[in-house]
């Protein structure tokens, strides 16, 4: 019987992260249930086979299926409260360091996964340092390298480490009460088809197409902070287009790949998946149906925190994309379309939340919504 079949037959209980208590930069270890996960746990003498990092309302991870991409915290379930572990630096980090950790994590999105290097770490630790690492990633390398880039050496070898190594780091502390049993609604939401997975697939397709296109123009490397590096991430592709901005054919071909791969489709995917966030009547029904006052307040704060956690990042991305229009490249115009679409979607959602809070006299959320809405309108 296949592992997939076994997983589908599991009926519960399920456990979920207390994602509202996660902080940017938190490290999340997870137990997987595949054969490979069992091998990793056995070889490293740990309950965990996967490592991730929490960034601005989302989880960034490296997986064999898609490389480095994000995962939504409330879409993640495990079978035991011990199958998630949240770690946080023992010493409080400055806001500047946390900001840089999150920024560096986002900039690695799109990186390819390296199975050979992951295997060298997990199964053959004694030979892991015999050759230099590539720019490709695997889960624990992603986490350890991001911290190392910011002056924090969590493990002996940031480029070749396991989730177990991170778990044992003396620079991290375990955060209690970060996992709870999922409700039936949370379980149903997490297990249903995930639009985010489709976006990840489309993004992987776009990156692969782009690398093929760039190779056809004999472009394989990009200048990153003064280093000539092999093109790997979404940021690398954008840099390559900019470095070769006189080549209008390249600009056209990469931009066409953005549309043909479906990479642009995620702009409006949330509106299709969660129409209640964009309609006051549906929002009110969603929050109030069969809910007592405390449950309504909890749901409301959860909706607001989703927006608050990505607010600064959305604004920064929009401003950067708007500035890049100066170069008159098709690629940058498409990027601006994405950023503007996402910020307009946030504006719609905030207006719905604000209207609901006025009815429920939630003055603090209302005040913060007003500030965020004003900032978006001013920038737009």
PABAMI-762480 format. One record per atom (N, C-alpha, C): z, y, x. Coordinates in steps of 0.1 Angstrom, whole numbers, padded with zeros to 4 digits, always signed. Each point is the difference from the previous one (the first is absolute). Layout:
ZYX...
END
This chain:
+0000-0012+0008+0000+0012-0008+0000+0012+0009-0008+0010-0003-0002+0012+0008+0013+0009-0002+0002+0008+0011+0011+0010-0001-0002+0010-0011-0013+0004-0002-0003+0009-0011+0004-0006-0014-0003-0013-0002+0004-0006-0012+0015+0000-0002+0007-0003+0011+0015-0001-0001+0005+0014-0003-0005+0010+0006+0004+0014-0003-0002+0004-0014-0011-0004-0006-0003+0003-0014+0009-0007-0009+0005-0012+0004+0008-0008-0009+0015+0006+0000+0003+0008+0009+0014+0005+0001+0002+0009-0012+0011-0002-0007+0003+0007-0013+0011+0011+0002+0007-0001+0010+0011+0010+0002+0013-0006+0003+0011+0007+0003+0000+0015-0002-0007+0007+0012-0003+0013-0002-0006+0008+0010+0009+0012+0003-0002+0005+0013+0009+0011+0004-0009+0011+0006+0004+0012-0002-0008+0012+0004+0008+0009+0008-0006+0008+0008+0007+0011+0008+0005+0011-0009+0012+0005+0004+0005+0012-0006-0008+0012+0006-0013+0001-0004-0009+0009+0007+0004+0014-0001+0007+0004-0010+0004+0014-0002+0011+0004+0011+0005-0010+0007+0010+0003+0010-0006-0002+0014-0012-0003+0001-0007-0001+0013-0002+0014+0006+0001+0001+0013-0002+0013+0007-0012-0001+0010-0008+0011+0001-0011-0001+0009+0004-0005+0014-0008-0009+0005+0003-0006+0013+0008-0013-0001+0005-0004-0012+0007-0012-0001-0009-0012+0003+0006-0010+0007-0007-0012+0003+0004-0011-0010-0010-0007-0005+0002-0010-0010-0005-0014+0006+0009-0010+0000-0004-0013+0004-0001-0009-0013-0009-0009+0000-0003-0008-0012-0002-0014+0004+0005-0009-0008-0003-0014+0001-0013-0003-0008-0010-0007+0007-0011-0004-0007+0001-0015-0004-0009-0005-0009+0002-0013-0005-0012-0009+0003-0009+0004+0009-0011-0008+0004+0003-0009+0012-0008-0009+0003+0002-0009+0011+0002+0008+0013-0009+0010+0002+0001+0008+0012+0013+0007+0001+0005+0005-0011+0013+0007+0000+0011-0010+0004-0001-0012-0005+0010-0010+0004+0000-0003+0015-0012+0000+0005-0001-0003+0015+0006+0012+0008-0003+0012-0004+0005+0012+0007+0016+0000-0001+0005-0003-0012+0015+0000-0001+0006-0011+0008-0006-0011+0000+0005-0012+0008+0000+0003+0015-0012+0006+0005-0002+0002+0014+0009+0012+0005+0003+0009-0009+0008+0012+0005+0015-0001-0005+0003-0011-0007+0014-0003-0004+0005+0012-0009-0008+0004-0010+0003+0011-0008-0003-0003-0015+0006+0007-0009-0003-0001-0014-0013+0008-0004-0005+0008+0010-0011+0010-0003-0012-0003+0008-0011+0002-0007-0013-0003+0007-0009+0013+0000+0004+0011-0006-0008+0011-0002+0008+0013+0002-0006+0010+0006+0007+0013+0002-0009+0011-0005+0006+0011-0006-0007+0011-0006+0008+0013+0002-0006+0011-0003+0006+0013+0002-0002+0008-0013+0011+0007-0005-0001+0008-0012-0004+0014+0004-0010+0005-0007-0005+0014+0004-0004+0007-0013+0007+0011-0003-0004+0009-0011-0004-0008-0013+0009-0008-0005-0002-0006-0013-0008-0013+0000-0005-0004+0012-0008-0012+0001+0005-0008+0012-0004-0013+0001+0003-0008+0011-0013-0002+0008+0001+0001+0013-0012-0002+0009+0003-0013+0008-0010-0008+0000+0001-0014+0006-0013-0004+0006+0001-0010+0008-0012-0006+0006-0001-0015-0005-0011-0003-0006-0002-0014-0005-0013-0006+0005-0001-0013+0001-0012-0007+0004-0012+0003-0010+0003+0002-0012-0010+0002-0011-0007+0014+0001+0008+0010+0004-0007+0014+0000+0003+0009+0011+0008-0005+0010+0004+0009+0011+0011+0009-0005+0000+0013+0005+0011+0009-0003-0003+0008-0013+0008-0002-0010-0002+0007-0013+0013+0002-0006+0001+0006-0012+0012+0003-0007+0003-0010-0011+0012-0001-0004+0004-0009-0011+0010+0008-0008+0000-0001-0013+0009+0007-0009+0013-0007-0001+0011+0006+0002+0013-0007+0001+0004-0007-0013-0003+0005-0012+0004-0007-0012-0010-0010-0004-0010-0003+0009-0009-0011-0003+0003-0012+0008+0012+0000+0007+0003-0010+0010+0012-0008-0005-0001-0013-0002+0011-0009-0005+0003-0011+0010+0012-0004+0001+0004-0012+0008+0009-0009-0009+0003-0011+0005+0007-0010-0008+0015-0001+0001+0005+0008+0010+0014+0000+0003+0004+0014+0005+0012+0004-0003+0004+0014+0005+0001+0000+0015+0000-0011+0007+0001-0001+0014-0014+0001+0006-0011+0000-0008-0013-0001+0005-0007+0013+0003+0008+0011-0003-0003+0014+0005+0011+0004+0009-0002+0007+0010+0010+0007+0008-0004+0013+0004+0008+0011-0003-0004+0013+0004+0009+0004+0012-0007+0005+0010+0006+0005+0012-0002+0015+0002+0009+0007+0006-0001+0014+0002+0006+0003+0014-0005+0010+0007+0006+0004+0013+0015+0002-0001+0008-0005+0009+0014+0002+0000+0004+0014+0002-0007+0007+0008+0002+0015+0002-0010+0007-0009+0004+0010-0007-0008+0008-0009-0011+0007+0008-0012-0001-0005-0012+0006+0007-0002+0014-0005-0005+0009+0008-0003+0013-0004-0012+0000-0010+0000+0010-0009-0011+0001-0010-0014+0000+0007+0000+0006+0012-0013+0001+0007-0004-0014+0005+0009-0008+0004-0003-0014+0005-0004-0008-0012+0007+0001-0011-0004-0008-0012-0014+0004-0005-0003+0013+0000-0013+0005-0004-0011-0006+0009+0003+0000+0014-0010-0005+0009-0002-0016-0001+0011-0007-0003-0001-0014-0002-0009-0003-0012+0002+0007-0011-0008-0002-0012-0015+0004+0003-0002+0011+0007-0013+0004+0003-0008-0010+0009+0007-0005+0010-0006-0010+0009-0003-0013-0008+0008-0004-0009-0002-0012-0008-0013+0002-0009-0001+0012-0006-0012+0002-0008-0013+0000+0008+0001+0005+0012-0012+0002+0009-0005-0014+0004+0009-0010-0001-0005-0014+0004-0006-0007-0011+0000+0006-0012-0007-0007-0012-0014-0003+0003-0004-0012-0003-0014-0004+0003-0001-0008+0013+0010-0001+0008+0000-0008+0012-0002-0014-0003-0008-0007+0008-0003-0014-0002+0012-0009+0004+0001-0012-0005+0011-0009+0003-0004-0009+0011+0009-0003+0009-0003-0009+0011+0008-0013-0001-0007-0011-0005+0007-0013-0001+0003-0006+0014-0009+0001+0009+0004-0006+0014+0012+0007+0006+0001+0013-0001+0012+0006+0006+0012-0002-0008-0001-0001-0013+0012-0004-0008+0005-0014+0003-0010-0009+0002+0004-0014+0004+0006+0000+0014-0004+0008+0009+0006+0000+0013+0014+0004+0000+0003+0009-0010+0014+0005-0001+0009-0010-0007-0005-0006-0011+0008-0009-0008+0002-0014+0005-0011-0005+0007+0001-0014+0004+0001-0001+0015-0005+0010+0008+0000-0002+0014+0005+0012+0007+0013+0003-0003+0006+0012+0005+0000+0001+0016+0000-0012+0006+0001+0000+0015-0013+0005+0006-0011+0001-0007-0013+0004+0006-0005+0013-0007+0008+0006-0008-0004+0011-0008-0004+0012+0008+0005+0002+0012-0002+0012+0007-0010-0002+0012-0008-0011-0001-0009-0004+0011-0013+0009+0000-0003+0006-0012-0012+0008+0000+0003+0012-0009-0007+0012+0002+0004+0012-0007-0004-0001-0015+0007+0007-0008-0002-0001-0014-0012+0009-0004-0006-0004-0012-0011+0008-0005+0006+0011-0010-0009+0007-0006+0005+0010-0010+0002-0006-0014-0003-0013-0001+0002-0007-0013+0015-0002-0002+0003-0003-0012+0014-0001-0004+0004-0013-0006+0013-0003+0000+0006-0010-0009+0013+0006-0004+0007-0006-0010+0011+0007-0007+0011+0005+0009+0006-0008+0008+0011+0005+0008-0004+0009+0011-0012-0002+0006-0005+0010+0010-0002+0014-0006-0005+0000-0013-0002+0013-0007+0013+0008+0000+0011-0007-0005+0013+0006-0002+0005+0005+0014+0001-0009+0009+0006+0003+0013-0008+0010+0008-0013+0000-0001-0008+0010+0007+0002+0014-0005+0000+0001-0014+0002+0013-0006+0013+0006+0005+0011-0008+0000+0013+0006+0005-0001+0003+0015-0007-0009+0007-0001+0003+0015-0007+0012+0003-0011+0003-0008-0007+0012+0002+0008+0013-0002+0012-0002-0007+0009+0011-0002+0013-0001+0008-0001-0007+0011+0011+0000+0009+0011-0010-0003-0003-0009-0009+0011-0010-0004-0005-0014+0003+0006-0006+0010-0004-0014+0004+0009-0010-0007-0005-0005-0012+0008-0009-0008+0001-0013+0006-0010-0005+0007-0001-0013+0006-0004+0000+0015+0001-0011+0007-0004+0000+0014-0014+0003+0002-0009-0007-0009-0014+0002+0001-0006+0005-0013-0002+0013-0002-0005+0005-0013-0014-0005-0003-0008-0004+0009-0013-0005-0002-0001-0015-0004+0011-0007+0004+0000-0015-0002+0014-0003-0005+0003+0001-0013+0013-0003-0005-0001-0007-0014+0010-0006-0004+0000-0006-0013+0010+0007-0010-0001-0003-0013+0010+0005-0009+0014-0003+0004+0002-0012+0006+0013-0004+0004+0005+0010+0011-0009+0004+0009+0004+0009+0011+0005+0013-0006-0007+0005-0010+0003+0013-0007+0014-0002-0007+0001-0011-0007+0013-0003-0007+0012+0001+0009-0002-0005+0013+0011+0000+0010+0002+0013+0007-0008+0010-0002+0000+0012+0008+0014+0007-0002+0006+0003+0012+0013+0007-0001-0001+0015-0004-0012+0005-0001-0002+0014-0005-0001+0001-0015+0000-0011-0007-0001+0000-0014+0012-0006-0007+0002+0005-0012+0011-0005-0009-0005-0005-0013+0006-0010-0005-0004-0006-0013+0006+0009-0011-0009+0003-0010+0004+0008-0011+0003-0009-0012+0013+0000-0005+0004-0009-0011-0006+0005-0014+0001-0009-0009-0003+0003-0014-0014+0006-0002-0010-0005+0008-0014+0006-0001-0009-0010-0008+0006-0011-0005-0008-0010-0008+0007-0003-0012-0007-0001-0011+0006-0004-0013-0009-0009-0008+0005-0007-0010-0008-0008-0008-0010+0009-0009-0012-0004+0000-0010+0007-0008+0001-0002-0015-0001+0010-0008-0001-0001-0014-0013-0007-0004+0000-0004-0013-0013-0007-0005-0011+0010+0001+0002+0013-0003-0011+0010+0001-0004+0002+0014+0009+0001+0009-0003+0001+0014-0008-0012+0006+0005-0011-0005-0007-0013+0004-0015+0000-0004-0001+0003-0013-0014+0000-0006-0009+0011+0007+0006+0011+0003-0008+0011+0006-0004-0004+0014+0009-0006+0008-0003-0004+0014-0010-0012+0001+0000-0009-0010-0008-0012+0000-0014+0003-0005-0002+0010-0008-0013+0002-0006-0010+0005+0011-0013+0000-0003-0010+0004+0009+0003+0014+0006-0002+0001+0013+0004+0013+0006-0013+0008+0004-0002+0011-0006-0012+0009+0003+0001+0004+0015+0012+0001+0006+0002+0003+0014-0007-0010+0009+0000-0013-0004-0006-0010+0008-0015+0002+0000-0006+0004-0011-0014+0003+0000-0004+0011+0010+0009+0011+0000-0003+0011+0009+0001-0005+0015+0010-0008+0002+0001-0006+0014-0013-0007+0004-0004-0009-0009-0013-0007+0003-0011+0009+0002-0002+0011-0009-0011+0009+0002+0002+0008+0013+0012+0003+0004+0002+0007+0013-0004-0009+0012+0004-0012-0001-0004-0009+0011-0016-0001+0001-0006-0001-0012-0015-0001+0000-0006+0013+0006+0006+0011-0003-0005+0013+0005+0002+0001+0015+0011-0005+0005+0002+0000+0015-0009-0009+0007-0002-0012-0006-0010-0009+0007-0014+0005+0000-0004+0006-0012-0014+0006-0001-0001+0011+0010+0010+0008+0001+0000+0012+0009-0001-0004+0015+0007-0010+0004+0000-0005+0014-0014-0005+0003-0006-0007-0010-0014-0005+0002-0010+0011+0002+0002+0010-0009-0009+0012+0001+0002+0007+0013+0012+0003+0004+0003+0006+0013-0006-0007+0012+0002-0014-0001-0006-0008+0011-0015+0001+0001-0006+0002-0012-0015+0001-0001-0005+0013+0007+0009+0010+0001-0002+0012+0007+0005+0000+0014+0004-0012+0004+0006-0002+0014+0013+0008+0002+0008+0001-0011+0013+0007+0000+0011-0011-0002+0007-0003+0010+0011-0010-0001+0014+0006+0003+0000+0011+0006+0013+0006+0004+0002+0014-0005+0012+0004+0000+0003+0014-0005+0011+0005+0009+0000+0014+0001+0011+0006+0008+0012+0002-0009+0011-0006+0004+0013+0001-0007+0010+0005+0010+0004+0013-0002+0010+0006+0009-0004-0002+0015-0013+0002+0002-0004+0000+0014-0004-0014+0005+0002-0010-0008-0003-0014+0004-0013-0004-0007-0008-0008+0007-0012-0005-0005+0003-0014-0006+0001-0001-0013+0005-0012-0006-0010-0006-0010+0001-0013-0001-0009-0007-0010+0003+0004-0014-0011+0003-0008+0002+0004-0014+0006-0011-0008+0011+0004-0006+0008-0010-0008+0004+0005-0014+0006+0012-0001+0006+0005-0012-0009+0009-0008+0004+0003-0012-0007+0010-0008+0000+0014+0007+0011+0003+0007+0000+0013+0007-0011+0000+0012-0001-0012+0006-0010-0001+0011-0014+0002-0006-0003-0005-0012-0013+0002-0006-0003+0015-0002+0010+0007-0006-0001+0014-0002-0002+0008+0013+0007-0004+0010-0002+0007+0013-0014-0003+0006-0005-0012-0002-0013-0003+0005-0011+0008-0007+0002+0002-0013-0010+0008-0007+0001+0014+0005+0012+0005+0002+0001+0014+0005-0005+0002+0014+0003-0010+0009-0005+0001+0014-0015+0000+0000-0006-0007-0009-0015-0001-0001-0006+0008-0011+0006+0011-0003-0003+0008-0012-0014+0006+0000-0007+0000+0011-0014+0004+0001-0009-0011-0005+0005-0012-0001-0008-0011-0005+0001-0001-0015-0009+0007-0007+0001+0000-0015-0003-0013-0006-0008-0009+0006-0003-0013-0005+0013-0008+0000+0008+0001+0011+0012-0008+0000+0010+0005-0010+0001+0013-0002+0008+0006-0011-0004-0006-0013-0013+0000-0003-0005-0005-0013+0004-0015-0002-0003-0008+0011+0002-0014-0001+0015-0004-0003+0009+0007+0008+0014-0003-0002+0005+0004-0014-0005+0012-0004+0004+0005-0014-0005-0009-0011-0012-0005+0002-0006-0010-0010+0009-0012-0001+0005-0005+0012+0008-0011+0000+0013+0002-0007+0005+0012+0000+0013+0004-0007-0002-0003-0015-0012+0004-0006-0002-0002-0014-0004-0014-0003-0009-0006+0008-0005-0014-0003+0011-0010+0001+0010+0002+0009+0011-0010+0002+0010+0001-0012+0000+0010-0008+0010+0002-0010+0012+0007+0005+0000+0005+0012+0011+0007+0006+0004+0012-0007-0009+0007-0007+0003+0012-0008+0006-0003-0013-0001-0012-0005+0004-0003-0013+0015+0002-0004+0008+0000+0011+0015+0000-0003+0004+0014-0004-0008+0010+0000+0004+0014-0004+0005-0001-0014-0006-0007-0009+0004+0000-0014+0006-0013-0005+0003-0009+0010+0005-0014-0004+0013+0001-0007+0009+0009+0004+0013+0001-0006-0001+0004-0015-0009+0009-0003-0002+0005-0013-0005-0011-0009-0008-0009+0005-0005-0012-0008+0011-0010-0002+0008-0002+0011+0011-0010-0001+0012+0004-0007+0004+0013+0001+0012+0006-0006-0003+0012-0008-0007-0001-0011-0004+0012-0008+0012+0007-0005+0011-0006-0002+0012+0007-0005+0005+0011+0009-0003+0000+0013+0004+0011+0009-0008+0012-0002-0011+0000-0008-0009+0011-0002+0000+0005-0014+0008-0006-0009+0001+0004-0014+0014+0001-0004+0004+0011-0006+0014+0003-0003+0005-0011-0011-0008-0002-0010+0005-0010-0010+0002-0014+0005-0010-0004+0008+0001-0014+0006+0012+0000+0010+0002+0011+0007+0011+0000+0010+0014-0001-0007+0001+0008-0011+0012-0001-0008+0003-0014-0006-0011-0006-0005+0001-0013-0005+0005-0010+0011-0007+0001+0011+0003-0009+0011+0015+0001+0005+0005+0012+0001+0014+0001+0005+0010-0002-0011-0003+0003-0012+0011+0000-0011+0000-0013-0008-0011-0008+0000+0000-0012-0009+0010-0010+0005+0010-0003-0010+0010-0009+0002+0009+0003+0013+0002+0013+0002+0008+0004+0012+0011+0009-0004+0012-0003+0006+0011+0009-0003-0001+0012+0009+0008+0011-0002-0001+0012+0008+0001-0002+0015+0008-0009+0005+0001-0002+0014-0012-0007+0006-0006-0009-0008-0013-0006+0004-0011+0010+0000+0000+0009-0009-0011+0010-0001+0001+0009+0013+0012+0004+0003+0003+0008+0012-0005-0007+0012+0004-0013+0001-0004-0007+0012-0015-0001+0002-0007-0003-0012-0015-0001+0001-0006+0014+0003+0006+0010-0005-0006+0014+0003+0001+0003+0014+0012-0002+0006+0002+0003+0014-0009-0009+0009-0003-0012-0004-0009-0009+0007-0014+0006+0000-0004+0005-0011-0014+0006-0001+0000+0012+0009+0010+0008-0001+0000+0013+0008+0000-0003+0015+0009-0010+0004+0001-0004+0014-0013-0005+0006-0008-0006-0008-0014-0005+0004-0008+0012+0005+0001+0011-0008-0008+0012+0004+0006+0007+0012+0013+0001-0001+0007+0008+0011-0001-0007+0014-0001-0013+0000+0000-0007+0013-0014+0002+0007-0010+0003-0008-0013+0001+0007-0005+0015-0001+0008+0009-0005-0004+0013-0002-0005+0008+0012+0008+0000+0011-0004+0007+0012-0012-0006+0006-0001-0013+0001-0011-0007+0005-0013+0003-0007+0001+0000-0013-0012+0004-0009-0005+0014+0003+0010+0009+0001-0004+0014+0003-0006+0002+0014+0006-0007+0010-0005+0001+0013-0014-0005+0001-0003-0012-0006-0013-0006+0000-0010+0009-0007+0004+0006-0011-0010+0009-0007-0003+0012+0008+0010+0006+0006-0003+0012+0009-0009-0003+0012+0003-0012+0006-0008-0004+0011-0015-0003-0004-0001-0006-0011-0014-0003-0005-0007+0012-0004+0007+0010-0006-0006+0013-0003-0005+0007+0012+0008+0000+0011-0003+0007+0012-0013-0007+0006-0001-0013-0001-0011-0007+0006-0013+0003-0007+0000+0005-0012-0013+0004-0006-0008+0010+0008+0007+0007+0009-0006+0010+0008-0012-0006+0009+0001-0013+0003-0009-0006+0009-0013-0005-0008+0000+0001-0013-0011-0003-0008-0006-0014+0002+0009-0010+0000-0004-0014+0002+0002-0007-0014-0009-0009-0003+0001-0008-0012+0013-0008-0001+0003-0005+0012+0012-0008+0001+0013+0008-0004+0001+0012+0005+0012+0008-0003+0000+0005-0014-0012+0002-0006-0001+0003-0014+0005-0011-0009-0003-0013+0004+0005-0011-0008+0015-0002+0002+0005+0003+0012+0015-0001+0002+0007+0011-0008-0006+0012-0001+0005+0010-0008+0001-0004-0015-0011-0006-0004+0000-0005-0014+0011-0009-0003+0003-0009+0009+0012-0009-0001+0013+0008-0001+0002+0008+0010+0013+0007+0000+0002+0010-0012-0011+0006-0004+0001+0009-0012+0003-0008-0012-0007-0012-0002+0002-0008-0011+0015-0005-0001+0005-0004+0012+0014-0005+0000+0010+0011-0003-0002+0012+0005+0009+0011-0003-0001+0005-0014-0012-0001-0006-0001+0004-0014+0007-0010-0009-0001-0013+0004+0007-0010-0008+0015+0002+0001+0005+0003+0011+0014+0003+0002+0004+0012-0009-0008+0010-0001+0003+0012-0008+0000-0004-0015-0009-0008-0004+0001-0005-0014+0013-0007-0003+0003-0009+0009+0013-0008-0002+0012+0009+0000+0001+0009+0009+0011+0009+0000+0002+0009-0013-0012+0004-0005+0001+0008-0012+0005-0009-0012-0004-0012+0000+0005-0010-0011+0015-0001+0002+0005-0003+0012+0014-0001+0003+0008+0012-0004-0005+0012+0004+0006+0013-0003+0002+0002-0015-0010-0003-0007+0000+0001-0015+0011-0009-0006+0001-0012+0005+0010-0010-0005+0014+0005+0004+0002+0005+0012+0013+0005+0004+0005+0012-0008-0009+0008-0005+0004+0011-0008+0006-0005-0013-0006-0010-0006+0005-0006-0012+0013-0007+0002+0002-0006+0012+0012-0007+0002+0011+0008+0008-0003+0012+0002+0009+0010+0007+0004-0005+0014-0010-0006+0007+0002-0005+0014-0003+0012+0009+0009+0009+0001-0003+0013+0007-0003-0002+0015+0007-0009+0007-0003-0002+0014-0014-0005+0003-0004-0010-0007-0014-0005+0001-0010+0011-0004+0003+0007-0011-0008+0011-0005-0002+0010+0011+0011+0004+0006-0001+0010+0011-0008-0004+0011+0002-0013+0005-0008-0005+0011-0015-0001-0003-0002-0005-0012-0014-0001-0005-0007+0014+0000+0007+0010-0005-0006+0013+0000-0004+0005+0014+0009-0003+0010-0003+0004+0014-0012-0007+0005-0001-0013-0002-0011-0008+0005-0013+0004-0007+0001+0002-0013-0012+0004-0007-0005+0014+0005+0009+0009+0002-0004+0013+0005-0006-0001+0014+0005-0008+0009-0005-0002+0013-0015-0006+0000-0002-0010-0009-0013-0006-0001-0010+0011-0005+0004+0007-0011-0010+0010-0006-0003+0011+0011+0011+0004+0007-0003+0010+0010-0010-0004+0011+0002-0013+0004-0009-0005+0011-0014-0002-0005-0001-0005-0013-0013-0002-0006-0007+0013-0002
END
